[in-house]
Amino acid sequence: MARLRREQNKTQDLLISLGFALRSFNNLNQFLELIPLIASRVTDADGGALVLFKPNGQLRLDQMHCHDTVQCQDIRKALETVNRQFTPRDGDEPVDISQISAVLDREVRILP
């Protein structure tokens, strides 16, 4: 019963946050700020991140939500590692986004 109650509270909090962001969809940035929070809560993950893929193959961390600040730092380091690995040099072919995504997933999974 206590678990169900916690789950209901979590869902209510998410809906309140989402409703607040959607009250005026003119501000897309406010809505995007909630995506990592919602994703982490819905999946019971320790955190979530919104990563943007630039056309040149670079990654950009747009938003992040973590329950633990150490994890946030580790995720940032993993993103920087992947970014360095796939930084295009002059004359390089663009890297496939699915390849970058797979490496990023692997880097994040091996975090302590």
KEMARLO-646511 format. One record per residue (C-alpha): residue number from 1; residue in three letters; chain; x, y, z. Coordinates in nm, 3 decimals. Layout:
<rec><i>NUM</i><aa>Ala</aa><ch>A</ch><x>X</x><y>Y</y><z>Z</z></rec>
...
***
This chain:
<rec><i>1</i><aa>Met</aa><ch>A</ch><x>0.000</x><y>0.000</y><z>0.000</z></rec>
<rec><i>2</i><aa>Ala</aa><ch>A</ch><x>0.285</x><y>0.238</y><z>0.083</z></rec>
<rec><i>3</i><aa>Arg</aa><ch>A</ch><x>0.449</x><y>0.165</y><z>-0.254</z></rec>
<rec><i>4</i><aa>Leu</aa><ch>A</ch><x>0.127</x><y>0.243</y><z>-0.437</z></rec>
<rec><i>5</i><aa>Arg</aa><ch>A</ch><x>0.094</x><y>0.568</y><z>-0.242</z></rec>
<rec><i>6</i><aa>Arg</aa><ch>A</ch><x>0.450</x><y>0.671</y><z>-0.335</z></rec>
<rec><i>7</i><aa>Glu</aa><ch>A</ch><x>0.381</x><y>0.589</y><z>-0.698</z></rec>
<rec><i>8</i><aa>Gln</aa><ch>A</ch><x>0.064</x><y>0.799</y><z>-0.696</z></rec>
<rec><i>9</i><aa>Asn</aa><ch>A</ch><x>0.248</x><y>1.091</y><z>-0.536</z></rec>
<rec><i>10</i><aa>Lys</aa><ch>A</ch><x>0.525</x><y>1.064</y><z>-0.794</z></rec>
<rec><i>11</i><aa>Thr</aa><ch>A</ch><x>0.272</x><y>1.063</y><z>-1.078</z></rec>
<rec><i>12</i><aa>Gln</aa><ch>A</ch><x>0.088</x><y>1.361</y><z>-0.930</z></rec>
<rec><i>13</i><aa>Asp</aa><ch>A</ch><x>0.411</x><y>1.558</y><z>-0.900</z></rec>
<rec><i>14</i><aa>Leu</aa><ch>A</ch><x>0.495</x><y>1.484</y><z>-1.262</z></rec>
<rec><i>15</i><aa>Leu</aa><ch>A</ch><x>0.152</x><y>1.587</y><z>-1.383</z></rec>
<rec><i>16</i><aa>Ile</aa><ch>A</ch><x>0.167</x><y>1.910</y><z>-1.185</z></rec>
<rec><i>17</i><aa>Ser</aa><ch>A</ch><x>0.509</x><y>1.993</y><z>-1.332</z></rec>
<rec><i>18</i><aa>Leu</aa><ch>A</ch><x>0.397</x><y>1.904</y><z>-1.681</z></rec>
<rec><i>19</i><aa>Gly</aa><ch>A</ch><x>0.077</x><y>2.104</y><z>-1.646</z></rec>
<rec><i>20</i><aa>Phe</aa><ch>A</ch><x>0.272</x><y>2.405</y><z>-1.526</z></rec>
<rec><i>21</i><aa>Ala</aa><ch>A</ch><x>0.508</x><y>2.384</y><z>-1.823</z></rec>
<rec><i>22</i><aa>Leu</aa><ch>A</ch><x>0.225</x><y>2.337</y><z>-2.070</z></rec>
<rec><i>23</i><aa>Arg</aa><ch>A</ch><x>0.016</x><y>2.626</y><z>-1.944</z></rec>
<rec><i>24</i><aa>Ser</aa><ch>A</ch><x>0.188</x><y>2.830</y><z>-2.208</z></rec>
<rec><i>25</i><aa>Phe</aa><ch>A</ch><x>0.351</x><y>2.620</y><z>-2.476</z></rec>
<rec><i>26</i><aa>Asn</aa><ch>A</ch><x>0.512</x><y>2.935</y><z>-2.611</z></rec>
<rec><i>27</i><aa>Asn</aa><ch>A</ch><x>0.814</x><y>2.863</y><z>-2.394</z></rec>
<rec><i>28</i><aa>Leu</aa><ch>A</ch><x>0.949</x><y>2.538</y><z>-2.535</z></rec>
<rec><i>29</i><aa>Asn</aa><ch>A</ch><x>1.260</x><y>2.562</y><z>-2.316</z></rec>
<rec><i>30</i><aa>Gln</aa><ch>A</ch><x>1.051</x><y>2.528</y><z>-2.000</z></rec>
<rec><i>31</i><aa>Phe</aa><ch>A</ch><x>0.891</x><y>2.214</y><z>-2.139</z></rec>
<rec><i>32</i><aa>Leu</aa><ch>A</ch><x>1.226</x><y>2.066</y><z>-2.244</z></rec>
<rec><i>33</i><aa>Glu</aa><ch>A</ch><x>1.365</x><y>2.123</y><z>-1.894</z></rec>
<rec><i>34</i><aa>Leu</aa><ch>A</ch><x>1.112</x><y>1.870</y><z>-1.764</z></rec>
<rec><i>35</i><aa>Ile</aa><ch>A</ch><x>1.195</x><y>1.592</y><z>-2.011</z></rec>
<rec><i>36</i><aa>Pro</aa><ch>A</ch><x>1.492</x><y>1.446</y><z>-1.813</z></rec>
<rec><i>37</i><aa>Leu</aa><ch>A</ch><x>1.296</x><y>1.468</y><z>-1.487</z></rec>
<rec><i>38</i><aa>Ile</aa><ch>A</ch><x>0.991</x><y>1.296</y><z>-1.637</z></rec>
<rec><i>39</i><aa>Ala</aa><ch>A</ch><x>1.201</x><y>1.029</y><z>-1.808</z></rec>
<rec><i>40</i><aa>Ser</aa><ch>A</ch><x>1.390</x><y>0.945</y><z>-1.489</z></rec>
<rec><i>41</i><aa>Arg</aa><ch>A</ch><x>1.076</x><y>0.932</y><z>-1.277</z></rec>
<rec><i>42</i><aa>Val</aa><ch>A</ch><x>0.873</x><y>0.724</y><z>-1.520</z></rec>
<rec><i>43</i><aa>Thr</aa><ch>A</ch><x>1.153</x><y>0.470</y><z>-1.569</z></rec>
<rec><i>44</i><aa>Asp</aa><ch>A</ch><x>1.269</x><y>0.475</y><z>-1.204</z></rec>
<rec><i>45</i><aa>Ala</aa><ch>A</ch><x>1.616</x><y>0.569</y><z>-1.326</z></rec>
<rec><i>46</i><aa>Asp</aa><ch>A</ch><x>1.873</x><y>0.756</y><z>-1.119</z></rec>
<rec><i>47</i><aa>Gly</aa><ch>A</ch><x>1.864</x><y>1.043</y><z>-1.365</z></rec>
<rec><i>48</i><aa>Gly</aa><ch>A</ch><x>1.792</x><y>1.156</y><z>-1.715</z></rec>
<rec><i>49</i><aa>Ala</aa><ch>A</ch><x>1.948</x><y>1.377</y><z>-1.979</z></rec>
<rec><i>50</i><aa>Leu</aa><ch>A</ch><x>1.839</x><y>1.553</y><z>-2.293</z></rec>
<rec><i>51</i><aa>Val</aa><ch>A</ch><x>2.126</x><y>1.530</y><z>-2.541</z></rec>
<rec><i>52</i><aa>Leu</aa><ch>A</ch><x>2.118</x><y>1.717</y><z>-2.869</z></rec>
<rec><i>53</i><aa>Phe</aa><ch>A</ch><x>2.300</x><y>1.588</y><z>-3.173</z></rec>
<rec><i>54</i><aa>Lys</aa><ch>A</ch><x>2.447</x><y>1.864</y><z>-3.389</z></rec>
<rec><i>55</i><aa>Pro</aa><ch>A</ch><x>2.468</x><y>1.810</y><z>-3.767</z></rec>
<rec><i>56</i><aa>Asn</aa><ch>A</ch><x>2.850</x><y>1.789</y><z>-3.748</z></rec>
<rec><i>57</i><aa>Gly</aa><ch>A</ch><x>2.835</x><y>1.492</y><z>-3.508</z></rec>
<rec><i>58</i><aa>Gln</aa><ch>A</ch><x>2.895</x><y>1.686</y><z>-3.188</z></rec>
<rec><i>59</i><aa>Leu</aa><ch>A</ch><x>2.683</x><y>1.625</y><z>-2.882</z></rec>
<rec><i>60</i><aa>Arg</aa><ch>A</ch><x>2.544</x><y>1.895</y><z>-2.657</z></rec>
<rec><i>61</i><aa>Leu</aa><ch>A</ch><x>2.399</x><y>1.831</y><z>-2.316</z></rec>
<rec><i>62</i><aa>Asp</aa><ch>A</ch><x>2.088</x><y>2.044</y><z>-2.306</z></rec>
<rec><i>63</i><aa>Gln</aa><ch>A</ch><x>1.921</x><y>1.940</y><z>-1.981</z></rec>
<rec><i>64</i><aa>Met</aa><ch>A</ch><x>2.001</x><y>1.695</y><z>-1.707</z></rec>
<rec><i>65</i><aa>His</aa><ch>A</ch><x>1.830</x><y>1.573</y><z>-1.393</z></rec>
<rec><i>66</i><aa>Cys</aa><ch>A</ch><x>2.003</x><y>1.349</y><z>-1.138</z></rec>
<rec><i>67</i><aa>His</aa><ch>A</ch><x>1.919</x><y>1.247</y><z>-0.786</z></rec>
<rec><i>68</i><aa>Asp</aa><ch>A</ch><x>2.289</x><y>1.250</y><z>-0.698</z></rec>
<rec><i>69</i><aa>Thr</aa><ch>A</ch><x>2.531</x><y>1.528</y><z>-0.794</z></rec>
<rec><i>70</i><aa>Val</aa><ch>A</ch><x>2.819</x><y>1.281</y><z>-0.828</z></rec>
<rec><i>71</i><aa>Gln</aa><ch>A</ch><x>2.622</x><y>1.093</y><z>-1.091</z></rec>
<rec><i>72</i><aa>Cys</aa><ch>A</ch><x>2.558</x><y>1.418</y><z>-1.277</z></rec>
<rec><i>73</i><aa>Gln</aa><ch>A</ch><x>2.932</x><y>1.484</y><z>-1.285</z></rec>
<rec><i>74</i><aa>Asp</aa><ch>A</ch><x>2.999</x><y>1.130</y><z>-1.408</z></rec>
<rec><i>75</i><aa>Ile</aa><ch>A</ch><x>2.742</x><y>1.167</y><z>-1.684</z></rec>
<rec><i>76</i><aa>Arg</aa><ch>A</ch><x>2.896</x><y>1.496</y><z>-1.793</z></rec>
<rec><i>77</i><aa>Lys</aa><ch>A</ch><x>3.240</x><y>1.331</y><z>-1.804</z></rec>
<rec><i>78</i><aa>Ala</aa><ch>A</ch><x>3.102</x><y>1.042</y><z>-2.012</z></rec>
<rec><i>79</i><aa>Leu</aa><ch>A</ch><x>2.947</x><y>1.290</y><z>-2.254</z></rec>
<rec><i>80</i><aa>Glu</aa><ch>A</ch><x>3.276</x><y>1.479</y><z>-2.283</z></rec>
<rec><i>81</i><aa>Thr</aa><ch>A</ch><x>3.461</x><y>1.153</y><z>-2.348</z></rec>
<rec><i>82</i><aa>Val</aa><ch>A</ch><x>3.225</x><y>1.061</y><z>-2.630</z></rec>
<rec><i>83</i><aa>Asn</aa><ch>A</ch><x>3.240</x><y>1.415</y><z>-2.768</z></rec>
<rec><i>84</i><aa>Arg</aa><ch>A</ch><x>3.621</x><y>1.402</y><z>-2.782</z></rec>
<rec><i>85</i><aa>Gln</aa><ch>A</ch><x>3.611</x><y>1.059</y><z>-2.945</z></rec>
<rec><i>86</i><aa>Phe</aa><ch>A</ch><x>3.379</x><y>1.176</y><z>-3.222</z></rec>
<rec><i>87</i><aa>Thr</aa><ch>A</ch><x>3.498</x><y>1.533</y><z>-3.272</z></rec>
<rec><i>88</i><aa>Pro</aa><ch>A</ch><x>3.511</x><y>1.572</y><z>-3.649</z></rec>
<rec><i>89</i><aa>Arg</aa><ch>A</ch><x>3.838</x><y>1.692</y><z>-3.797</z></rec>
<rec><i>90</i><aa>Asp</aa><ch>A</ch><x>3.873</x><y>1.876</y><z>-4.127</z></rec>
<rec><i>91</i><aa>Gly</aa><ch>A</ch><x>3.795</x><y>1.639</y><z>-4.411</z></rec>
<rec><i>92</i><aa>Asp</aa><ch>A</ch><x>3.641</x><y>1.371</y><z>-4.187</z></rec>
<rec><i>93</i><aa>Glu</aa><ch>A</ch><x>3.315</x><y>1.209</y><z>-4.289</z></rec>
<rec><i>94</i><aa>Pro</aa><ch>A</ch><x>3.025</x><y>1.277</y><z>-4.052</z></rec>
<rec><i>95</i><aa>Val</aa><ch>A</ch><x>2.974</x><y>0.997</y><z>-3.801</z></rec>
<rec><i>96</i><aa>Asp</aa><ch>A</ch><x>2.647</x><y>0.807</y><z>-3.793</z></rec>
<rec><i>97</i><aa>Ile</aa><ch>A</ch><x>2.431</x><y>0.927</y><z>-3.502</z></rec>
<rec><i>98</i><aa>Ser</aa><ch>A</ch><x>2.338</x><y>0.569</y><z>-3.411</z></rec>
<rec><i>99</i><aa>Gln</aa><ch>A</ch><x>2.709</x><y>0.493</y><z>-3.365</z></rec>
<rec><i>100</i><aa>Ile</aa><ch>A</ch><x>2.754</x><y>0.794</y><z>-3.137</z></rec>
<rec><i>101</i><aa>Ser</aa><ch>A</ch><x>2.441</x><y>0.700</y><z>-2.945</z></rec>
<rec><i>102</i><aa>Ala</aa><ch>A</ch><x>2.562</x><y>0.343</y><z>-2.893</z></rec>
<rec><i>103</i><aa>Val</aa><ch>A</ch><x>2.898</x><y>0.460</y><z>-2.757</z></rec>
<rec><i>104</i><aa>Leu</aa><ch>A</ch><x>2.728</x><y>0.713</y><z>-2.528</z></rec>
<rec><i>105</i><aa>Asp</aa><ch>A</ch><x>2.494</x><y>0.442</y><z>-2.395</z></rec>
<rec><i>106</i><aa>Arg</aa><ch>A</ch><x>2.793</x><y>0.216</y><z>-2.328</z></rec>
<rec><i>107</i><aa>Glu</aa><ch>A</ch><x>2.984</x><y>0.494</y><z>-2.148</z></rec>
<rec><i>108</i><aa>Val</aa><ch>A</ch><x>2.687</x><y>0.579</y><z>-1.926</z></rec>
<rec><i>109</i><aa>Arg</aa><ch>A</ch><x>2.616</x><y>0.212</y><z>-1.844</z></rec>
<rec><i>110</i><aa>Ile</aa><ch>A</ch><x>2.966</x><y>0.155</y><z>-1.708</z></rec>
<rec><i>111</i><aa>Leu</aa><ch>A</ch><x>2.939</x><y>0.440</y><z>-1.460</z></rec>
<rec><i>112</i><aa>Pro</aa><ch>A</ch><x>2.974</x><y>0.336</y><z>-1.096</z></rec>
***
